[in-house]
Amino acid sequence: MGAMSDSPAPLADPHLVFDATEGRRDLVILGSTGSIGTQAIDLVLRNPARFRVTALSAAGGRVGLLAEQARQLRVRTVAVADGDKAPALREALREVYGAGKPLPEILAGPEAASELAASDCHTVLNGITGSIGLAPTLAALKAGRTLALANKESLIVGGPLVKALAAPGQIIPVDSEHAALFQALAAGKRADVRKLVVTASGGPFRGRTRAELADVTREQALAHPTWAMGPVITVNSATLVNKGLEVIEAHLLYDIPFDRIEVVVHPQSYVHSMVEFTDGSTLAQATPPDMGGPIAIGLGWPERVPDAAPAFDWTKASSWEFFPLDTEAFPSVGLARHVGTLGGTAPAVFNAANEECVDAFLAGRLPFNGIMDTVTAVVAEHGDPATGTSLTVADVLEAETWARSRARELSAEATAEAHA
């Protein structure tokens, strides 16, 4: 493998700090009631001299928590994507703020998060789940904000759109694997990078053959050995779809060809990813499984936040193992490389079809192996994707709608055949 070209500049580059400022940083947190959002708020509350949150947004399902977060952080603005939840949010705010106290500004509706993303602040943390996070990502980039990106769908479904707007160093990844690559890349010149190595826990089914995966249950798929996550992400870890998505992200973030991005199984989840350099050196970033570190990198880089996450206790013995990926039992990474190479709307089709198939599996309508079988069929039917500079948000949404519909149809057909 040869050395990388020095151009174009990668979206995420630890050597380039976009709009660096000294002193306390003003933050906007999107998806504040989710896992990333709540952990980010905990970090902010422990570091009031470093960070100040000016606005929060959430989907609207937990208005009580959102109101309490707004009170704790004394934000100027709070938003819900579900416009029908605005009255409940206002009531919750009155309850936690107290009678007669001024309330923060309330925004509601599907455009609210994008409005906050473009508001006056230093960094926008996009912790929204799903492709609805694409519009706020584009809004933050267009407004010139530093983007701490935890919404992987922004890159998966809208990669060309994001790359067209992002300045070098404007995006800092908030994800254990990509934050690890980001930090390891800081140790060398970009031209000296030979390979990125993305680690995977292997999920609950590591070591099983494809035949042994045929009858696994919902409960077994949700029993992740090292990470506590939501059901969709946990199933994605069981199928290793999450690792396929991360390979696409790494390609887009760091501008490294797919054939130079490797996946290795590491059950302990201590090493979050590695960078191999042309002299044969490999640098690994390692911490106990915890998202506090990646969140702190996203909000504070190029400075580190003390005690953001737990460290290893080196007085205790431990074993770290690494295994090659079983591509026959887990074909998702290979399929992700394929759609990533196709580009355009192909990754959006892959992601949307997978989400529908995971829902079908969780509902008992599709077997575990049927997830990737169906996604593969939908990708194959999709044909030539919309590509190049002509790609629009409308193209992405249209491709996603078709992929979801077709995945539901194929899932239903599979269920009917199984019961015939």
PELIN-V378967 format. One record per residue. N is the residue number from 1. RES is the residue in one small letter. PHI is phi in radians with two decimals (* if undefined). BURIAL is # if it has 16 or more other ideal C-beta (glycine too) atoms within 10 Angstrom, else .. Layout:
N_RES_PHI_BURIAL + N_RES_PHI_BURIAL
//
This chain:
1_m_*_. + 2_g_-1.56_. + 3_a_-1.29_. + 4_m_-1.29_# + 5_s_-1.28_. + 6_d_-1.43_. + 7_s_-2.53_. + 8_p_-1.33_. + 9_a_-1.20_. + 10_p_-1.24_# + 11_l_-1.15_# + 12_a_-1.91_# + 13_d_-2.39_# + 14_p_-1.14_# + 15_h_-1.43_. + 16_l_-2.02_. + 17_v_-1.79_. + 18_f_-1.33_# + 19_d_0.90_. + 20_a_-1.17_. + 21_t_-2.36_. + 22_e_-1.62_. + 23_g_1.49_. + 24_r_-1.26_. + 25_r_-1.70_# + 26_d_-1.49_# + 27_l_-2.10_# + 28_v_-2.04_# + 29_i_-1.98_# + 30_l_-1.75_# + 31_g_1.41_# + 32_s_-1.22_# + 33_t_-1.61_# + 34_g_-1.48_# + 35_s_-1.07_# + 36_i_-1.13_# + 37_g_-1.07_# + 38_t_-1.16_# + 39_q_-1.22_# + 40_a_-1.14_# + 41_i_-1.14_# + 42_d_-1.04_. + 43_l_-1.10_# + 44_v_-1.10_# + 45_l_-1.13_. + 46_r_-1.48_. + 47_n_-2.38_# + 48_p_-1.14_. + 49_a_-1.39_. + 50_r_-1.72_# + 51_f_-2.38_# + 52_r_-2.39_# + 53_v_-1.65_# + 54_t_-1.71_# + 55_a_-2.71_# + 56_l_-2.31_# + 57_s_-2.41_# + 58_a_-2.66_# + 59_a_-1.15_# + 60_g_2.16_# + 61_g_-1.37_. + 62_r_-2.34_# + 63_v_-1.17_# + 64_g_-1.10_. + 65_l_-1.15_# + 66_l_-1.06_# + 67_a_-1.13_# + 68_e_-1.15_# + 69_q_-1.07_# + 70_a_-1.06_# + 71_r_-1.16_# + 72_q_-1.06_. + 73_l_-1.64_# + 74_r_0.99_. + 75_v_-1.32_# + 76_r_-1.43_# + 77_t_-2.42_# + 78_v_-2.37_# + 79_a_-2.37_# + 80_v_-2.23_# + 81_a_-1.25_# + 82_d_-1.53_# + 83_g_-1.04_. + 84_d_-1.20_. + 85_k_-1.58_# + 86_a_-1.04_# + 87_p_-1.06_. + 88_a_-1.14_# + 89_l_-1.14_# + 90_r_-1.07_# + 91_e_-1.13_. + 92_a_-1.12_# + 93_l_-1.12_# + 94_r_-1.06_. + 95_e_-1.17_. + 96_v_-1.43_# + 97_y_-1.42_# + 98_g_1.71_. + 99_a_-1.08_. + 100_g_1.41_. + 101_k_-1.46_. + 102_p_-1.17_. + 103_l_-1.75_. + 104_p_-1.20_# + 105_e_-1.09_. + 106_i_-2.00_# + 107_l_-1.99_# + 108_a_-2.54_# + 109_g_2.06_. + 110_p_-1.14_. + 111_e_-1.62_. + 112_a_-1.11_# + 113_a_-1.11_# + 114_s_-1.15_# + 115_e_-1.11_# + 116_l_-1.16_# + 117_a_-1.06_# + 118_a_-1.67_# + 119_s_-1.32_# + 120_d_-1.26_. + 121_c_-2.89_# + 122_h_-1.58_# + 123_t_-2.27_# + 124_v_-1.88_# + 125_l_-1.66_# + 126_n_-1.68_# + 127_g_-1.87_# + 128_i_-1.21_# + 129_t_-1.71_# + 130_g_1.75_# + 131_s_-1.23_# + 132_i_-1.14_# + 133_g_-1.36_# + 134_l_-1.12_# + 135_a_-1.05_# + 136_p_-1.09_# + 137_t_-1.05_# + 138_l_-1.12_# + 139_a_-1.14_# + 140_a_-1.13_# + 141_l_-1.13_# + 142_k_-1.10_. + 143_a_-1.41_# + 144_g_1.45_. + 145_r_-1.48_# + 146_t_-1.21_# + 147_l_-1.97_# + 148_a_-1.54_# + 149_l_-1.80_# + 150_a_-1.87_# + 151_n_-1.49_# + 152_k_-1.15_# + 153_e_-1.09_# + 154_s_-0.97_# + 155_l_-1.39_# + 156_i_-1.10_# + 157_v_-1.57_# + 158_g_-2.21_# + 159_g_-0.83_# + 160_p_-1.08_# + 161_l_-1.19_# + 162_v_-1.15_# + 163_k_-1.12_# + 164_a_-1.23_. + 165_l_-1.76_# + 166_a_-1.31_# + 167_a_-1.44_. + 168_p_-0.97_. + 169_g_1.42_# + 170_q_-1.35_# + 171_i_-1.83_# + 172_i_-2.09_# + 173_p_-1.30_# + 174_v_-1.99_# + 175_d_-2.88_# + 176_s_-1.03_# + 177_e_-1.24_# + 178_h_-1.35_# + 179_a_-1.17_# + 180_a_-1.15_# + 181_l_-1.07_# + 182_f_-0.99_# + 183_q_-1.25_# + 184_a_-1.16_# + 185_l_-1.15_# + 186_a_-1.17_. + 187_a_-1.49_. + 188_g_-2.63_# + 189_k_-1.36_. + 190_r_-1.09_# + 191_a_-1.18_. + 192_d_-1.68_. + 193_v_-1.42_# + 194_r_-1.74_# + 195_k_-2.71_# + 196_l_-1.78_# + 197_v_-2.07_# + 198_v_-1.66_# + 199_t_-1.57_# + 200_a_-2.28_# + 201_s_-1.16_# + 202_g_1.61_# + 203_g_1.16_# + 204_p_-1.32_# + 205_f_-1.98_# + 206_r_-1.00_# + 207_g_1.64_. + 208_r_-1.48_# + 209_t_-1.45_. + 210_r_-1.03_. + 211_a_-1.10_. + 212_e_-1.30_. + 213_l_-1.57_# + 214_a_-1.06_. + 215_d_-1.99_. + 216_v_-1.17_# + 217_t_-1.71_. + 218_r_-1.00_. + 219_e_-1.10_. + 220_q_-1.16_. + 221_a_-1.18_# + 222_l_-1.53_# + 223_a_-1.62_. + 224_h_-1.24_# + 225_p_-1.31_. + 226_t_-2.29_# + 227_w_-2.07_# + 228_a_-1.80_. + 229_m_-2.41_. + 230_g_-1.22_. + 231_p_-1.09_. + 232_v_-1.16_# + 233_i_-1.13_# + 234_t_-1.16_# + 235_v_-1.17_# + 236_n_-1.07_# + 237_s_-1.26_# + 238_a_-1.19_# + 239_t_-1.52_# + 240_l_1.19_# + 241_v_-1.04_# + 242_n_-1.00_# + 243_k_-1.29_# + 244_g_-1.09_# + 245_l_-1.09_# + 246_e_-1.20_# + 247_v_-1.11_# + 248_i_-1.07_# + 249_e_-1.04_# + 250_a_-1.06_# + 251_h_-1.05_# + 252_l_-1.30_# + 253_l_-1.20_# + 254_y_-1.95_# + 255_d_0.96_# + 256_i_-2.02_# + 257_p_-1.03_. + 258_f_-1.05_. + 259_d_-1.29_. + 260_r_-2.04_# + 261_i_-2.15_# + 262_e_-1.94_# + 263_v_-2.00_# + 264_v_-2.27_# + 265_v_-1.53_# + 266_h_-2.37_# + 267_p_-1.02_# + 268_q_-1.29_# + 269_s_1.02_# + 270_y_-1.58_# + 271_v_-1.56_# + 272_h_-1.58_# + 273_s_3.06_# + 274_m_-2.47_# + 275_v_-2.17_# + 276_e_-1.74_# + 277_f_-1.79_# + 278_t_-1.17_# + 279_d_-1.51_. + 280_g_1.69_. + 281_s_-1.28_. + 282_t_-2.16_. + 283_l_-1.84_# + 284_a_-1.99_# + 285_q_-1.83_# + 286_a_-2.39_# + 287_t_-2.65_# + 288_p_-1.01_# + 289_p_-1.02_# + 290_d_-2.92_# + 291_m_-1.54_# + 292_g_-1.06_# + 293_g_-1.12_# + 294_p_-1.02_# + 295_i_-1.13_# + 296_a_-1.14_# + 297_i_-1.08_# + 298_g_-1.08_# + 299_l_-1.55_# + 300_g_-1.96_# + 301_w_-0.96_# + 302_p_-1.56_. + 303_e_-1.62_. + 304_r_-1.73_. + 305_v_-1.79_# + 306_p_-1.00_. + 307_d_1.00_. + 308_a_-1.19_# + 309_a_-2.60_# + 310_p_-1.19_. + 311_a_-1.89_. + 312_f_-1.27_. + 313_d_-1.70_. + 314_w_-1.34_. + 315_t_-1.44_. + 316_k_-1.90_. + 317_a_-1.24_. + 318_s_-2.67_. + 319_s_-2.09_. + 320_w_-2.02_. + 321_e_-2.03_. + 322_f_-2.41_. + 323_f_-2.35_. + 324_p_-1.20_. + 325_l_-1.32_# + 326_d_-1.48_# + 327_t_-1.31_. + 328_e_-1.36_. + 329_a_-1.28_# + 330_f_-2.24_# + 331_p_-1.38_# + 332_s_-1.11_# + 333_v_-1.17_# + 334_g_-1.10_. + 335_l_-1.16_# + 336_a_-1.10_# + 337_r_-1.04_# + 338_h_-1.10_# + 339_v_-1.23_# + 340_g_-1.14_# + 341_t_-1.19_. + 342_l_-1.08_# + 343_g_1.26_# + 344_g_1.01_# + 345_t_-1.58_# + 346_a_-1.05_# + 347_p_-1.09_# + 348_a_-1.12_# + 349_v_-1.12_# + 350_f_-0.98_# + 351_n_-1.16_# + 352_a_-1.16_# + 353_a_-1.08_# + 354_n_-1.11_# + 355_e_-1.04_# + 356_e_-1.16_# + 357_c_-1.21_# + 358_v_-1.13_# + 359_d_-1.05_# + 360_a_-1.14_# + 361_f_-1.13_# + 362_l_-1.12_# + 363_a_-1.51_. + 364_g_1.43_. + 365_r_-1.72_# + 366_l_-2.57_# + 367_p_-1.24_# + 368_f_-1.02_# + 369_n_-1.14_# + 370_g_-1.17_# + 371_i_-1.06_# + 372_m_-1.28_# + 373_d_-1.06_. + 374_t_-1.25_# + 375_v_-1.05_# + 376_t_-1.06_# + 377_a_-1.14_# + 378_v_-1.14_# + 379_v_-1.07_# + 380_a_-1.13_. + 381_e_-1.25_. + 382_h_-1.07_# + 383_g_1.29_. + 384_d_-1.27_. + 385_p_-1.39_# + 386_a_-1.19_# + 387_t_-2.36_. + 388_g_1.28_. + 389_t_-1.21_. + 390_s_-1.39_. + 391_l_-1.09_# + 392_t_-2.22_. + 393_v_-1.06_. + 394_a_-1.09_. + 395_d_-1.04_# + 396_v_-1.10_# + 397_l_-1.12_# + 398_e_-1.12_. + 399_a_-1.13_# + 400_e_-1.11_# + 401_t_-1.06_. + 402_w_-1.08_# + 403_a_-1.10_# + 404_r_-1.13_# + 405_s_-1.10_. + 406_r_-1.18_# + 407_a_-1.11_# + 408_r_-1.14_# + 409_e_-1.10_. + 410_l_-1.18_# + 411_s_-1.12_# + 412_a_-1.13_. + 413_e_-1.11_. + 414_a_-1.12_# + 415_t_-1.13_# + 416_a_-1.11_. + 417_e_-1.13_. + 418_a_-1.17_. + 419_h_-1.77_. + 420_a_-1.27_.
//
